[in-house]
Amino acid sequence: EAVTLKHYQNELSIEFVGLHFSRPEKNQYQVMLASYDEDWRAPTMERKITYTSLNPGKYTFMVRSANAYGTWSEDVQQFDIIIASPWWLRYWAFGLYLSLFAASVVLVDRYQRARLLKKEREAMQMREAELRAEAAELKFKAAESDARALKAENEQKEVELQKAEELKEAYDALKDSMKQLKVAQSQLVQAEKMASLGQLTAGIAHEIKNPLNFVVNFARISSNLMDDLKDLLQEESDRMSDASRDEIEHMLTTLTLNTERINQHGLRADSIVKNMMEHSRTSSGVQTTVSMERVLNQAIDLAYMGATEQLNGFSITIDRNFGPDLGEIKIIAQDFKRVIINILDNAFYALKEIASKRDESFQASVCISGRRTVSELEIRIKDNGPGLDEDVKAKIFNPFFTTKPPGTGNTGLGLSLSFDIITQGHNGVLAVAGEPGEGAEFIIRIPVNSSV
């Protein structure tokens, strides 16, 4: 049946499961949200899909599944999702806006017409008086009267022209003020929405964190109990039949595997919650004047040391190509370091993955370059990894988007947070370039005189 939602209920998470019990963990799924997705999404073993920021309209959610042997079900489950339009975007609301605008135009037009007619009547009365005086004076001095009349008429025209110019300037100033007021109002509304969303996200993440800690801790304790139980079973195995011992060992193995999965997914959920809290946090940092070369070197060293365990002996060449003119700049140093570390972490992971698929002659490398112009500072981070296709580049800064497989601890919030730090925190630009097979390149540009 169709599900009808309000316009603000446009963030949906849908869970599904295929009921095939032979190696169910290998079941695959394909989903498509008609009117949002152009085609079926790539097969995945994830049993949950999340859609955010859906526009008002009608959508049809469809899902199909395949078992562990790749046999796809012909049965496609689907249902409709209807997101209603807000009242201010409905036809009657636009009709009301149009009516108010038309009424305003009519009132302004009538006011201007009445004002101009009054001025014209006053001008006509003045001209008539002047003409009567001129007619009387013509009897005595015709030539002198003609000169005075011509002079008075010219002066009157100049006054009217000056008043018309003043009226036009006042009208233009009013239009500019209205435009600025609308822009300021739109920015204020957007800022209030983002602040409310950040507070809501932080509150939800805080409430989820404590139950997650209990899940992870109890999973770890259960795993230890399984090990103790296995040792006890080994000691008592002589007193059991082979069938009973095998059945108990099978159950213990299954329980151990389930406990490991609970712990693994609990840790991943905890990582997501921490990133959500970080993502929703409004930076309280203060801009300070620092050496950009020193900030970059510190961030690179921290990223490499943090990835030492992940790299596990894998060698990466880091080329630092900083121009002599980087100098000092006013930034939030801690936030800027976080951006560099996030980008390098992704580069290290991509290089290790592609190195495992190539021969030993492949030499992984990352080049960090920087240059400064009169108006901006530019930082480029380029690797010789697998590169990015257009679809990934279009989504790479979206919250929760990641190309890493489940279980790696990645939440998809690092680059989204980095994008906010550069664009909102430093009034800059964070972009990505590179083609498949040619490596990826992240480009950071911030104004030299940027401020939060």
N, C-alpha and C positions, 0 to 999 in steps of 0.2 A: 504494500500500500504506500501511497505517497506520504512524505513527511513534510509538513509545512512549518517553516521557521520564520522568526522575525528577522529584520534586516541586520540587527547587530549580532545574531547567532550565526555568524558566517565563518566560524572556525570549527571544523568537524574532524573527528577521529572515528574511523570505522574499522571494526575488527571482524575477522571471518576465519573460518577453518574448513578444510576439506576432510571429510570423514573417511579416510582410507588408512587402515591401521597397520599396514605393512611398511615399516620404516617411516612413520608419520613425520619424523623430523626432516625428511627429504622431500616432503610434498612441496610443490611449487604453485605459485598463484600469479595471475595476471588481472589487473584491474583497469578500468577506464571510467572516467566521469564525463559522460557526454555533455557537450556544450562548454567543457573546460579542457579536457584532453583531446588532442587531435586523433589519437590512435591508442591502441592498447599499450600500457606501460610494459617495460621489460620484465620477464619472469623473475620472481624473487621468492625466497622462502619466508619473508616477513609476512605476518598475519595481521598487519595493521597498517593503515594508510591515513595520513593527516592532510587535510586541505585547509588553507588559511586565506583570509581576505577574499572570500567568494563574493562576487557581485550579485545583486538581486537578480533573480531569474529562475528558470526551471532547469534542473540537471537530472540526469539518469545515471545512477551508480551501477556498474556491472562488474562482476567478478567470476572468474572460472579457475579451475584447479587441475593439477596434474599429479599423478602419484610419483613415487621415487623412481619409476622406470621411464618417466617421460610421457606417459599416456595421458592425454588431455581429455577432460570430461566434455561431452557435448552439451551438457546442461549449463547455461549461463544464468546465474542468479542476478536479479536486478530489482531496483525500486527507485521511485522518483523522489527528488528532494526539491522543494520549492522554497526559495528565500524571498520573502515579501519585500517590496520596495518601501523605504521610509515615507512617511506622509508628505515630507517636503519635496519628494521627487515624483509624486503622483500627478496625474493629468490635471485634476482639479486644483492642485497647489500651483502648477504652472499657469493655469487660467487665472487664479487669484493674483499671482505676481504680475501677469500681463495687464489685468484690470487696474491694479494699483499704479503701474507705470503709465498706462494710458490716462488715468485720472490725473496723475501728477503733471503729465505733458499738457493736458487740457487746461488745468488750473494755472500753470506757469504762462501758457499762451494767452489766456484771458487777462492775467495780471499785466503782462507786457503790453498787450493791445490797449488796455484801459490807461496804462501809464503813458504810452505814446500818444493816444488821442488827447489826453489832458494836456500834454506838452504842446501838441499841435494847436489846440484851442487857445492856450495862453499865448503861443507865438502869433497866432492869427490876430488875436485881440491887440497885441502889441504892435503888429504891423499896421493894422487898421488905424490905430491911434497915430502912428508915425505918418501914415499916408494923409490923414486928415490935416495933421499939422503942416505937412509938406504942401498940401493943396492950398492952405491958407497963405503960406509963405510964397507960393509961386506967383501970387498976384503982385508981390513986391519985388522978389528977386528970384526969377525962374532959374537962372543958371546956378546960383548958390544953393537953392533948394534941391536941385537935381544931384549935386555933389554930395550933400548931406544924406540924401536918401540912399545913394549908392554905397556910401560909407557905412551907414547903419545896417544895410542888408548884408554886406560882406562880414561885418562883425558878428551879426546874428548867425550866419552860416558857420563861422569859425567856432562859435560857442557850441552850436549843435554838434559839429564834428568832434569837438573835444569831449563833449559829454558822451557821444556814441563810443569813442575810443575807450573812455573810462569804464563804460558799461561792459564793453567786450573784455577788457582786462579783468574786471571783477568776476565775470562769468567764467573765464578761463581759469582763474585762481580757484574758484569754487569747484570746478571739475577736477583740478589736480588734487584738491583737498579730499574730495570724495574718493578718488582712486587710492590715495594713500591710506585713508581710513579703512577701505575695504581690504587692502593688503594687510594692514596691521591686525584687523579683526580675524582674517583667515589664519595668520601666523599664530595669534593668541589661541584660537580654537585648537589648532594642530598641536601646539605646545601643551595645552591642558589635556588633550587626548593621550599624548605620549607619556605625560607624567602619571596620569591615572593608570595607564597600561603597565608602566614600570612598577608602580606600587602594588597592583594586583598580582603581577608575576612574582614579585619578591615575596608577597604574603603566601601565595600558593606554594612556592618552592620551600619556604620555611616550614610550612605545615607538613609537607611531604618528607622532609629530610629526616625527622626523628623516626617515623615508621620504617624508612629505608635502612637506617642504622640498625634497627632491631632485626630486619630481614637478613642483612649481611652478617651480623654477629651470630644469630642463631644458625644460619647456614654453615658458618665456620665451626661452631660448636658441634653441630650435627655431623659434619665431616670428620671431626676428631673422634666422636663417639663411634662412627662407622669403623674407623681404623682400630679402635679398642675392641669393638665387637668382632672384627676379623681375627684379631690376635686370640681372643677367647675361643672363637670357633676352631682355630687351628689347634688349640690345646685340647679341645673336647672332640676333635674329629674322629678319634678312635672309638668313641662310644656311639657314633651315629652310623646309620646306613649310608651307602653311597648316594642313593636317591635323595635322602633328606639333606645330606651335606651339599650336594650339587644345587638343590633347589634354594637352600638358604644362601649359598654363595651367589647364585644368580640374582636373588632379591637384594642382597647387599650391594652387588655391583650396580644394579639399577638405581638403588637409593643413593649410592655415592655419586653416580652420574647426575642424577636429578639435583642433588645438593650442590654439586659443582656448577650446574647451570643456574640454579637459584642465586648462588654467590656471584657468578659472572654477570648475570643480568642485573642483580642488585647493585653491584659496583658501577655498572654502566648507567643505571638510573641515577645513582648518587652523583656521578660525574655530570649528568645532564642537569640535575638540580643545582649543583654548584655553579655551572655555567649560566643557568637561568638567573641565579641570584647575582652573578657578576654582570650579566648582560643588562639586567634591569637597574643596576646601581648607577646613580647619577654621580659623575666624577666630582670629587671634592678637591681635586688637585689644583694647584696654583701654577700659573705659567712663570717660569724662571728663565733667565738667560744662561744658556749652557753651551759648551763646545759640542757641535754636531758630530764631529769625528769621534770624540770621546764617547758620546752616547751610542753611536753605531758600533764601536769596538766592544763596548760593554755588553750590548745586546747580542752580538754575534758570539762572544765567548760564553755567555750564559746559555744560549740556544745549543751550542755545540756540547757543552758540558752536560746539559740536561738530556741530550740525545745519546750520550755515550753508551748507556745501557741498552737503549733501543737499537743502536747501530751494531753492537756486539762484534766489534773488530772490523766492521765495514769502513773503508777509507773514503773520505770525501775531501776534495781539494777546494778550499775557500779562497777566492781571489778578491782582495779588497782594493778597489780602484777609486780612491777618493781624490777629488780635485783639491788643489791647494787653497781654494777660495771658499771652502765650506764655512769656516769661521764660526761665530757664535750666533745663536738664534733663540728667540723666546718661545718656548714650548712647555708642555707638561711632560717632563722627561720620562717619568715612570710609565705613563700611558703609551708614549711613543716607543719605548723599549718593548712593551707588550706586543705592539703591532709587528715589529721586526721579528721577534721570537716566534709569533704565530705563523708568519709567512715562512720562516726558515724551517720550522717543525714540519710543515707540509712538504716543503722541498726535500728534506732529508728522507721522509717516508717514501715519497714518490721515487727518489733515486735508488733507495734500497730495494724497492719492489722491482724496478726495471733491471737492476743489476743481477737479481736472482734468475732472470730469464735470458741473460746474455752471457757471452763467454768472458773469460778473465781479463781480456784486453780492454774491456770497457772501464773508463776512468770517470767516476762521478765527480761533478764539479758544480760549484755555485759561485756566481760573480755578483758582488755588491758594489755598485758604483754610485757616486754622488757628485752633483754639480750645482752651482748656485748662480743665478742671474740677478739682475737688479730687482726683479719683482717676486721671484719665487725660488724655492729650494726643491730639487728633484732627486729622489732616491730610486734606483732600479735594482731589483733582485731577480736574477735570471739563472735558471738551472738547465742542464742538458738531459732532463728526464723525458718522460713519454709525451709531454705536451698536453693540451686541452682542446676538446672539440667545442663547437659553437654552443651546443646545448649546455655543457658544463659551465662555460664562461658566462652564460646568461643567468645561471642560478647560483654561482659560486659564493656570492655575498648574502644569499638568503639564509635566515636563521634555520638551523637544523638540517641544512643540506650538506651531505658528505658523500664522497665517492669511496670512502674506506669501508671495508666489510664489517659486519656486526662483531662485537667482542674485542675490538681494538681500543676501546675506551674513548673513541672520538664521538663528540656530540654534535658537530656541525655548527657550533656557535663561535668558534675562534675568529674566523674571517669576518663573520657578521659583526662581532664586537669591534674588530679592527677597522671595519668600514665606518662604523659610527664614531670611533675615536678620531679618525682623520677628517671625515666630512663635517661632523657636528662639533667635535672638540677643537679642531684646528682650522676650520673653514677651508679644507683642502680637497684633494681628489685622490681616490684610490681606484686604480684600474688594473685589468689583467689583459695580457696579450700572449700570443704564441699559437702555433698550429700543431696538430697531432704529429708526433715524431720529431718536433723541432724544439722541445722544451717549453717551459712556461716562464713568463716574465711579469712580475708585479711592479707597478709604477706608482710612486707616491709623490704628489706635488702639494706643497703648502706655501701660502704667501709668506714672504719674509717678515712682514709686520702682522702676522696672524694673531688673533686674540680670541679667547673663549667668550 
